[in-house]
Amino acid sequence: MQAAKDYSAARGKPAPASRSARARNSGSATEFSSEIEATLGEREFRFLAQLVYDTAGIVVGPHKRNMVFSRLVRRLRDLGLSTFPDYCAYVQSPEGADEMGSLINAMTTNLTRFFREDHHFEFLAEKALPFALAEARKEGKRRLRLWSAGCSSGEEPYSIAITLKNAVPDLAQWDAKILATDLDTQMVARARAGIYPEEVIAELPRARREGHFAPAPGEAGQMAASADLRRLIAFKPLNLLGDWPVKGPFDAIFCRNVMIYFDKPTKQRLVDRLTALLRPGGYLFVGHSETLLEHQSTLKLVGRTIYRRTA
Ligand SMILES: C[S@@+](CC[C@H](N)C(=O)[O-])C[C@H]1O[C@@H](n2cnc3c(N)ncnc32)[C@H](O)[C@@H]1O
């Protein structure tokens, strides 16, 4: 793909000021949606898809046009914009500097859950952590480092933290840290807050919830992750395509259900960079539909979607 061109320049006029769609429109929401849809032309769709690819490496094919429309139409309404050309100009304008997160959000999914693909957490407790602890002891360091890359709203890093607390009885004596990052700053803020609906936490087995969550003060029906869990995790916004101000080596990296959006070269570069940050013998956990066949020389498949750095 080529780099996204300046949208307003391509249109031959300066970025238009936003108009209030709500004020202009007196018809029903459905009528209004189809009116807006008509303004999502080929040029606008291609511009937005290119911008998202350039910024986040996310490939948005033409078959996603309807999805993009239905997800963005609400965003346009919230912003008081009545056409997609207005929106394209807005994302490039100084006022729209913070819009990239929402745009990318509309093109991807933040879907996640506690202990998603539970076999990964079993493997972490039974194989990856004992290995990391033994290596650290050999080196005379009590240091453990894990990374949840693409952490969404935090369920993944909290699941790692709970596994760590349950599997390492003397964890307090270790310098243990979980780095949790996501491109989407709103997701990072939610993850950092660590507040989840009561019914979600109630579904976790007792050992994975007791002592790890408590009713969130002032928020009925919500549970908050314990201070102990939070202390273990450092939440940071980070674009996996950009620079990584992170310090390895990591004993394990979870990069799950993120690469599904990337094309092959982007995925390859990312896996190479992740592997370089793993300690030899460290583990890379990927999503259930992600395979890394090209990386067999440095990574060995050791379990279902679990890879190990061999050298
Ligand atoms: C489907 S969620 C996966 C969450 C979690 N890892 C899991 O498997 O349950 C994908 C996440 O990847 C993030 N993401 C997409 N592109 C990214 C990029 N270039 N850099 C960092 N995060 C990205 C999205 O914001 C989203 O929160």
The ligand as an SDF file (V2000), in Angstrom:
LIG
                    3D

 27 29  0  0  0  0  0  0  0  0999 V2000
   -8.8990   -8.3870   19.6300 C   0  0  0  0  0  0  0  0  0  0  0  0
   -7.9660   -7.3990   20.7460 S   0  0  0  0  0  0  0  0  0  0  0  0
   -6.9850   -8.6580   21.5470 C   0  0  0  0  0  0  0  0  0  0  0  0
   -6.8970   -8.4710   23.0550 C   0  0  0  0  0  0  0  0  0  0  0  0
   -6.1340   -9.5770   23.7890 C   0  0  0  0  0  0  0  0  0  0  0  0
   -4.7600   -9.6430   23.3530 N   0  0  0  0  0  0  0  0  0  0  0  0
   -6.8150  -10.9260   23.6080 C   0  0  0  0  0  0  0  0  0  0  0  0
   -6.3440  -11.7500   22.8470 O   0  0  0  0  0  0  0  0  0  0  0  0
   -7.8590  -11.1370   24.2260 O   0  0  0  0  0  0  0  0  0  0  0  0
   -6.7950   -6.6210   19.6530 C   0  0  0  0  0  0  0  0  0  0  0  0
   -6.1310   -5.3840   20.2640 C   0  0  0  0  0  0  0  0  0  0  0  0
   -5.0000   -5.0580   19.4520 O   0  0  0  0  0  0  0  0  0  0  0  0
   -4.8840   -3.6540   19.4420 C   0  0  0  0  0  0  0  0  0  0  0  0
   -4.0620   -3.2530   18.2760 N   0  0  0  0  0  0  0  0  0  0  0  0
   -4.3790   -3.3090   16.9610 C   0  0  0  0  0  0  0  0  0  0  0  0
   -3.3730   -2.8240   16.2170 N   0  0  0  0  0  0  0  0  0  0  0  0
   -2.3790   -2.4850   17.0770 C   0  0  0  0  0  0  0  0  0  0  0  0
   -1.0850   -1.9110   16.9100 C   0  0  0  0  0  0  0  0  0  0  0  0
   -0.6040   -1.6020   15.7070 N   0  0  0  0  0  0  0  0  0  0  0  0
   -0.3400   -1.6930   18.0260 N   0  0  0  0  0  0  0  0  0  0  0  0
   -0.8250   -1.9940   19.2480 C   0  0  0  0  0  0  0  0  0  0  0  0
   -2.0460   -2.5280   19.4670 N   0  0  0  0  0  0  0  0  0  0  0  0
   -2.8170   -2.7580   18.4010 C   0  0  0  0  0  0  0  0  0  0  0  0
   -6.3190   -3.1670   19.3780 C   0  0  0  0  0  0  0  0  0  0  0  0
   -6.4170   -1.8370   19.8410 O   0  0  0  0  0  0  0  0  0  0  0  0
   -7.0330   -4.1770   20.2900 C   0  0  0  0  0  0  0  0  0  0  0  0
   -7.1660   -3.6940   21.6130 O   0  0  0  0  0  0  0  0  0  0  0  0
  1  2  1  0
  2  3  1  0
  2 10  1  0
  3  4  1  0
  4  5  1  0
  5  6  1  0
  5  7  1  0
  7  8  2  0
  7  9  1  0
 10 11  1  0
 11 12  1  0
 11 26  1  0
 12 13  1  0
 13 14  1  0
 13 24  1  0
 14 15  1  0
 14 23  1  0
 15 16  2  0
 16 17  1  0
 17 18  1  0
 17 23  2  0
 18 19  1  0
 18 20  2  0
 20 21  1  0
 21 22  2  0
 22 23  1  0
 24 25  1  0
 24 26  1  0
 26 27  1  0
M  CHG  2   2   1   9  -1
M  END
$$$$
